[in-house]
Amino acid sequence: MLKLNLQPIFKARGIDRPHAFLVRIGITAHSANLILSSESKVFKLQHVELICRHLNCEPNDLLLWNPDKNNPIGDNHPLHNLSDKSSSSANGINTLRDIPYKELKEITKNLANRDKV
């Protein structure tokens, strides 16, 4: 089953008030509540685009797929690319927090050089 998985990207972007963020970018307070509570069964493409524009991401970054044990799909199915994303995002953030400063400076330098290319 597909579901919205916004918390890891909010955390990665330093957004500690997701509801206020969603309202600020143009999503109504009611829709923001539904999005954040995962109660919404319908997700407007307009909302997907707004969120992606402001979080500098793509729609696949917003979704998490949990396999249905009663309805399995093949191991090579593309939906598997959307599974278990939250743990990898959280691990990446924790790794950056724990990395020695000297190495972090080198990574930052490499990223700056990448932007110039």
C-alpha positions as CSV (number, residue, x, y, z in Angstrom):
1,M,0.0,0.0,0.0
2,L,1.3,3.5,-0.9
3,K,1.2,6.2,1.8
4,L,2.7,9.6,2.3
5,N,6.0,9.7,4.1
6,L,6.7,13.4,4.6
7,Q,8.3,13.3,8.1
8,P,11.8,12.2,6.9
9,I,12.0,15.0,4.3
10,F,10.7,17.6,6.7
11,K,13.4,16.5,9.2
12,A,16.1,16.6,6.5
13,R,15.0,20.1,5.5
14,G,14.9,21.3,9.1
15,I,11.2,21.9,9.1
16,D,10.0,21.5,12.7
17,R,6.4,22.8,12.0
18,P,5.2,20.9,9.0
19,H,1.6,22.2,9.3
20,A,2.7,25.8,9.2
21,F,5.0,25.0,6.3
22,L,2.2,23.4,4.3
23,V,-0.1,26.3,4.9
24,R,2.6,28.9,4.1
25,I,3.2,27.3,0.7
26,G,-0.5,27.4,-0.2
27,I,-2.2,24.3,1.1
28,T,-5.3,24.9,3.2
29,A,-5.2,24.2,6.9
30,H,-7.8,21.5,6.6
31,S,-5.9,19.8,3.7
32,A,-2.6,20.1,5.7
33,N,-4.2,18.3,8.6
34,L,-5.4,15.5,6.3
35,I,-2.0,15.2,4.7
36,L,-0.1,15.1,7.9
37,S,-2.4,12.6,9.6
38,S,-2.3,10.3,6.6
39,E,-6.1,10.2,6.7
40,S,-6.4,11.6,3.1
41,K,-7.2,8.9,0.5
42,V,-6.9,11.5,-2.3
43,F,-3.8,13.6,-2.8
44,K,-4.1,16.5,-5.2
45,L,-1.4,16.7,-7.9
46,Q,-1.4,20.4,-7.2
47,H,-0.4,19.7,-3.6
48,V,2.3,17.2,-4.8
49,E,3.8,19.9,-7.1
50,L,3.7,22.6,-4.4
51,I,5.4,20.3,-1.8
52,C,8.0,19.1,-4.3
53,R,8.8,22.7,-5.5
54,H,9.3,23.9,-1.9
55,L,11.2,20.9,-0.6
56,N,13.3,20.5,-3.8
57,C,12.3,16.9,-4.3
58,E,10.4,14.6,-6.6
59,P,7.0,12.9,-6.0
60,N,8.7,9.5,-5.3
61,D,10.5,11.2,-2.4
62,L,7.1,11.8,-0.8
63,L,5.8,8.2,-1.0
64,L,6.4,5.0,0.9
65,W,5.2,1.6,-0.3
66,N,4.5,-1.2,2.1
67,P,4.1,-4.6,0.4
68,D,0.8,-6.4,0.9
69,K,1.6,-9.9,2.1
70,N,-1.8,-11.1,0.6
71,N,-1.0,-9.6,-2.8
72,P,2.7,-10.1,-3.5
73,I,4.5,-8.7,-6.6
74,G,7.7,-9.7,-8.2
75,D,11.1,-8.7,-6.7
76,N,12.0,-6.6,-9.7
77,H,8.8,-4.5,-9.6
78,P,9.5,-0.7,-9.5
79,L,7.3,-0.3,-6.4
80,H,10.1,-1.8,-4.4
81,N,12.0,1.4,-5.1
82,L,9.6,3.2,-2.8
83,S,9.8,0.8,0.1
84,D,11.6,1.4,3.4
85,K,12.8,4.9,2.5
86,S,12.4,6.4,6.0
87,S,15.2,4.4,7.6
88,S,17.8,5.3,4.9
89,S,16.9,9.0,5.2
90,A,17.2,9.0,8.9
91,N,20.5,7.1,8.8
92,G,21.9,9.5,6.3
93,I,21.1,12.5,8.6
94,N,22.5,10.8,11.6
95,T,25.7,10.0,9.7
96,L,26.1,13.6,8.8
97,R,25.7,14.6,12.4
98,D,28.3,12.2,13.6
99,I,30.9,12.6,10.9
100,P,34.2,14.3,12.0
101,Y,34.3,18.0,11.1
102,K,37.3,17.5,8.9
103,E,35.5,15.0,6.7
104,L,32.3,17.2,6.7
105,K,34.4,20.1,5.4
106,E,35.7,17.8,2.5
107,I,32.1,16.7,1.7
108,T,31.0,20.3,1.6
109,K,33.8,21.2,-0.7
110,N,33.0,18.4,-3.0
111,L,29.3,19.4,-3.1
112,A,30.3,23.0,-3.9
113,N,32.4,21.8,-6.7
114,R,29.6,19.6,-8.0
115,D,27.3,22.7,-8.2
116,K,29.9,24.5,-10.4
117,V,29.9,21.7,-13.0
